[in-house]
Amino acid sequence: MAAMEWFTPWFTAPGYEMSRLVLQRALAAVYLVAFLSAAMQFPALLGERGLLPAARFVRRIPFRASPSLFHWRCDDRVTGACAWAGVLLAAAVLAGAADAVPLWASMVMWALLWFLYLSFVNVGQIFYSFGWESLLLEAGFLAIFLGNARTAPPVLTLWLMRWLLFRVEFGAGLIKWRGDQCWRNLTCLYYHHETQPMPGPLSWYFHHLPKPLHRVEVAANHVAQLIVPFGLFFPQPLASIAAGLIIVTQLWLVMSGNFSWLNWLTIVLAFAAVDFSGLSGTPSEAPVPLWFGVVVCAAALLIVVLSYWPARNLVSRSQQMNRSFNPLHLVNTYGAFGSVTRVRQEIVLEGTEEERITRDTVWREYEFKGKPGNVHRLPRQFAPYHLRLDWQMWFAALSPAYTRGWFEPLVERLLVNDRKTLRLLRTNPFPGDPPAHVRAVLYRYRFTTRAERRETGAWWHRTYVREFLPPVRVEGGSGGGR
C-alpha cells in the first residue's frame, strides 16, 4: 500500500481526466476508420488475388523483420476476420467499453488494437507505407499506458504524447524549411492546393485565394510547426494555448485537402496538452496500482531510449521523413511535402470493347473515387478515410518507378472485370462483358480559372501529355495490344 501511495503524488496528472477521455475516444474513432479501410480495401490490394499479395510477402520476409499475425496464416478469411474484429473492438472502445472494465482489461483492449493494426501495416507494403500508419501505431502504443476511468492519467504517458506531437509538427516544419525553396520564399501554396495528392471540395477555392494570403498561409505554417510546438512543454495555460493553435492549423488543413487521418490524429494528440481541469470537476484521487506504475515507467524508459534515433534525425542535415527505426513502428520520424510539385499530372485508365485498335477507337474512362478524373466532378471529402489506390495513382503519375509491382496487375484485373478490384473504383464503364483492351493515358490537370468555371461548369482543365501504357489485352488474344 505504501508503494502505491508513493506512486500517486508524482505519477498522476489530476485534472487531465477529460483530456484523456477525449483523446482515447477520438483515437478509437481513428482506429475504427483505419480498420474499416482495411476491411474494404485489403482483399483487392493485398489479398490472395490482390495487386501485391501479402501471402507472397510473408513467405519472403521473416517475422522478426516484420512482426504480424499474418505470418501464422495469411488468407482472405483471416485478414477479413481481423479487420472486422478491429472495427468492432474500436467501436466498443469508442462507446466506452475500455472504461467499464478493470484497468488490466482496458490495457489488453488497447494492446489488441495496436497489434492487430501492426499486423496489417507490416504486410501492407507500398499500400501501407504512409507516415500516418506509423503515427497511428505509435499513438496507439502509448494509449495502452494511459489508464482508464479507474485511475488518474499517468503524467509520463501524457508527456510522451506531447513528445510525439512535437516530433510530428517540428519534423514537418524542418523538412519543409530544409527542402523546397518555395517554403522559404513563401510561394509553395501558389501550387500545393492544386497539386496535392487528393484535393478536397474546398481546394479549388483555396487555390484561388489571393497570392499575398498564400504567403501568409506559408508563414503561419512555419510559426505553427517550428515555434509553437515548443510551447507544448511549457506550464499551463501556455501548453493549452500551443495545443489550441496546433488544432486550429490542423483544421485549416482538413478543410483544404484529403490527408487521410494525419490531421485528425495530430488534433487528437494535441489534447494531451490541454488542461480541462476547470471544466472536469473534482480530479480523480484513485490510487495507482503498483504493477501499473512499474509497467508505465518501463514503457516510458523504452520510448526514451528509442527516441535517440528520431531526435538525431531531427538535427541531421540529411533529415528523413516518415521513417520507422524498428519493426514495431515505435518512436518514428515524420514530415510531409519537403518538395512541392508545380504541375499536376494524372494517369487516366481507359478501356475499349473493340478487338482491333485504330485511330477511331472509342475509349471509355474508369473513374476513381477520390483522384481527379472527370473535369466536371467536384473533388470530394474522404479524409479521414484513406483511399489507398487513389494515392498510389498520384505517385505513379510522378514517376513510373512508383508503379513497380502493382500497376500491371491492376490493368490485368480490369481486363477480366475483377469484382474486388472494381469496388475500389467509382465507376466501371464495362458493367457487362470486360473490355478487350485497357490503356493508360497521362494528362496535365490544372484548376479552371473563375472565368472558365462560370463558362464551362468544370473544376478542372486537362491537356493530353502522352500515352502512359500502350493498349493491353488478355494474354492469348489477338489485336493491336500486348
QUIWO-V210457 format. One line per field, one symbol per residue. ss: DSSP state (H for helix, E for strand, - for the rest). psi: psi as a letter, one per 20 degrees, with the letter a starting at -180 (. if undefined). burial: I if it has 9 or more other C-alpha atoms within 8 Angstrom, else O. A space follows every 10 residues. Layout:
ss->???
psi->???
burial->???
//
This chain:
ss->-HHHHHHHHH HE----HHHH HHHHHHHHHH HHHHHHHHHH HHHHHH---- ---HHHHHHH --HHH---HH H----HHHHH HHHHHHHHHH HHHH--HHH- --HHHHHHHH HHHHHHHHHH H---HHHH-- HHHHHHHHHH HHH------- ---EHHHHHH HHHHHHHHHH HHHHHHHH-- HHHH---HHH -HHHH---E- --HHHHH--- HHHHHHHHHH HHHHHH-HHH HHH----HHH HHHHHHHHHH HHHHHHE--- -HHHHHHHHH HHH------- ---------H HHHHHHHHHH HHHHHHHHHH HHHHH----- ---------- ---------- ---EEEEEEE EE-------- ---EE-EE-- ---------- -------HHH HHHHHHHH-H HHH---HHHH HHHHH---HH HH--EEE--- ------EEEE EEEEEEE--H HHHHHH---E EEEEEEEEEE EE-------- --
psi->ghhghhgggi hrmqijghgg ggggghhhhg gggghhgghh hgghgjahkr hnphhhgihh pqghhmpqhi hgpnrhgghg ghghhggggg hgghijhiii rqghhghggh hggghghhhg gijichikjq highghgghh ghhhkiaaii qqpphghghh hhhghghggh ghgghghidp hhhhjkjhjh hghhjqgnqa iihggghjqq hhhhhggggh ggghhighhh ihjrrqjhgh gggghggghh hghghiaolc jgghhggghh iijpojhiij bpqpjpqppg hggggghggg gggggiiggh ghhhiqhlpq qlppjqijlp mrqrrqlhqp qhppqppppq rqiphpprhj ppppqpprgg qqepiippqr ohqiqonggg ghhgghhhph hiiphhgghg ghhhijlpgg ghiirgqoim idqrqhqprp qpqpqqqqrg ghghgijqhq pqppgrpgpr pqrppirrai a.
burial->OOOIIOIIOO IIIIIIIIII OIIIIIIIII IIIIIIIIIO IIIIIIIIOI IIIIIOIIOO OOIOOIIIOI IOOIIIOIII OIIIOIIIII IIIIOIIIIO OOIOIIIIII IOIIIIIIII IIIIIOIIIO IIIIIIIIII IIIIIIIIOI IIIIIIIIII IIOIIIIIII IIIIIIIOII OIIOOIIIII IIIIIOIIII IIIIOIIOOO OOOIIIIIIO IIIIIIIIIO IIOOOOOIII IIIIIIIOII IOIIIIIIII IIIIIIIIII IIIIIIIOOI OOIIOOOIOI OOIOIIIOII OOIOOIIOOI OOIIOOOOII IIIIIOIOII IIIIIIOIOI OOIIIIIIII IIOIIOIOOO OOOOIIIIII IIIOIOIOIO OIIIIIIIII IIIIIIIOOO OIIOOIIOII IIIIIIIIOO IIOIIIOIOO OOOIIIIIII IIIIIIIIOO OIIOOOOIII IIOOOOOIOO IIIIOOOOOO IO
//
